Structures are given as C-alpha cells and as structure tokens.
Amino acid sequence: MSSPDWEKVDFQLFVNNYRNEIVLNNAPEILYSKKDKEHEAYNSLIAFFFIAGFLLIYIALTYFLATIYFNLLLFIIVIIVSVIADVLLILNVIKSNVYIKPLECWVEIYKGKTESVYDHYCFTYYPVFTGKCHPNKAMNVIYKLYQEEIVKSKIDITQIEVYLNINHEDHKDIKKLGYFFQYAEGRPFRDQDINRASWKFFPFEQLEFENYIAIGNWEHQYEWKNDLEFDFDKLHEYAPWVIQRWNKINLKPLTEEYKEKIKWNLRYIESIPKLKPWQGNLENQTYENPKAYKDIEIVNEAITKIFREEKDIEKTKDIKEELPIFKSYFRDLGS
C-alpha cells in the first residue's frame, strides 16, 4: 500500500538494511490498567448468594423441625435444584470475569521523501488488545455481535505512528521526531462519548522521565502517564498500571496478505502515515478519518431498523428479545 507521499517498505528488506533493533527500540511501551475488563455478571452473583442463603436456612429449619415434619424426597429435590442453580450462576460469574489486556503488536514501515542524507520514515505500530468493553452494557453486546458476524474477530487494534529520520549513509544516525496517535484528552475511562478524531502529535521529548504512553479509556485511545497523574480518580481506580514492552516474539510485521485475512477493510483503520514531516511544524498538522465512526454508525442503524425508532438502550434486558434478530441482521450484512 502506498501514496504519492509514502511508500510501504518490505519489513524484511528494511531489517536487512537497517537492523531489527531500530524497529524494536522505537516500539512504544504501553502503560495499561489491569482493571480494564468486561462487564461482570453482578446479578448472577447476587442471585448466587441469595440461593446459597436460602439453602442454608432451609437445611437449618429442616434439621430443627425434623421431629415434626420431614419429607426426604422434597429435601433431596430442593438440595439438588438449589445446588444446580448455584453452580450455573457461579459459572456465569466466572465466565463474565474477563480481563482485557495487550495481546501483541504489529508494525508497518513507510518511507517518505528524502532530504539531504536523511530519509523520512514512519513506523506504524498496532498494539492489539484481546477486546474492548463499551460502558453501555446493551451497546457492548450488540457491538460484539457486529464484530462476530461482520469482522469475525473481537480483538481491538489500535495505532501509534512513530516518525523519524534515518541517515542512509550512516544508519546509526537517527533523528526521532515524535508520536502521532488518538489522544484521549484526559477524559474519564468510561466516558461513552469517544472522539475518534482527536489525533495529536507529540515530540519525542515527551517520553522523558519515564512518561509512558498510557491507555486513556475503554476504547484504548492513548494519553500520557503525566495525564494520569493529574487525574487522581482514574489513576487509582484503575490501578495497578502495568508496563507492556515489546520484543522479537510479540512484535510482528503486518503484511497485506494478513490484512485481507483479518478483514482490514472493515476495520476502517487508515494505514498510510497521516503527517508530512518534510513540511515542518508537525504539531500543527491535523488528521481526520472520514470513516472513523463507520462501525458505530452501522450498529446505530441496526438499532433503529430493528426497533423501528431511535431507542435509548442501556441494560441487556432492553435488547434480550431482539438479540437473535441483531445476530441475523449482522450475518446478512456480512454475507
């Protein structure tokens, strides 16, 4: 994939010429929360304790009243039914206790214009997460049906562009320019109103004093560790925060063949680098993806068509009866 300004470089050819260490050393270390997780089945947990309490009370009453009345068949049926119900409920709780974490990181290399002895390069890194969880429980279920039936995968692919200049005569002479990514703008972690157009450039010096790039919200937009320190609630509510580093095992080249396999065209991610370093003043350059909200638009359109009106949904019970219809709708859309 290429453009008039940027041309994709074969990963192995680049490594042969410039060494793999350049790609590894510039891979952004990610600070992520260990409390980023799917919605838990709290109702199942409450029901579990309710049934367990009922069962203990029933056994106690049966014991004390055994001399007055005792029905063995009834006692066995109540015990079996209660135990089965509790087992199913606790299994549902365990099943819902799913943590979201970084899975691996993909990389593409693009070469831009040449100035003097320096070549402009953009290393586009794609930190991949096991998934993402929409704060709205009903929307979260519908969005996962969309992913399952259309994209065929629930992983969440994010993007960080690293701009640098490499001296083509002396490969050790590297000028690191900075980072370009979707900036979370310090909003609350569970804020539903995500601004996907909030791309921002940060000079390389932003990394000084271990100021790591950190996960800013549920959709895995990024901000800086220093931003977290100004947001006391987010910093402590989602602690502990863990540093994810990349190595030769979990950092992999992203090929065009693999893009086809994972239906890249349905993920609406723009691969081509978005900035032009040779024009200078990178901090004032902007970018807006015209298809940034395409997946959300498809989901909202499905909600409107199935409910035949614009409907505010929040809890899973609001869509429980319509789930098979949503599944069928997305299946037909993806076929």
Secondary structure, DSSP 8 states (H G I E B T S, - for coil): -B-SS-EEE-HHHHHHHH-THHHHHTS--EEEETT-B----HHHHHHHHHHHHHHHHHHHHHHHTTTT---HHHHHHHHHHHHHHHHHHHHHHHHH--B--EEEEEEEEEEEEEETTEEEEEEEEEEEES----SSHHHHHHHHHHIIIIIS---EE--EEEEEEEESS-TT-EEEEEEEEEB-TT--TT-S---TT-EEEEEGGGGTTT--EEE-STT--EEEHHHHHH-HHHHHHT--EEEE---TTTEEE--HHHHHHTTGGGTT---S----GGGS-GGG-----TTTTHHHHHHHHHHHHHHTS-----SGGGTGGGHHHHHHHHHHHH-
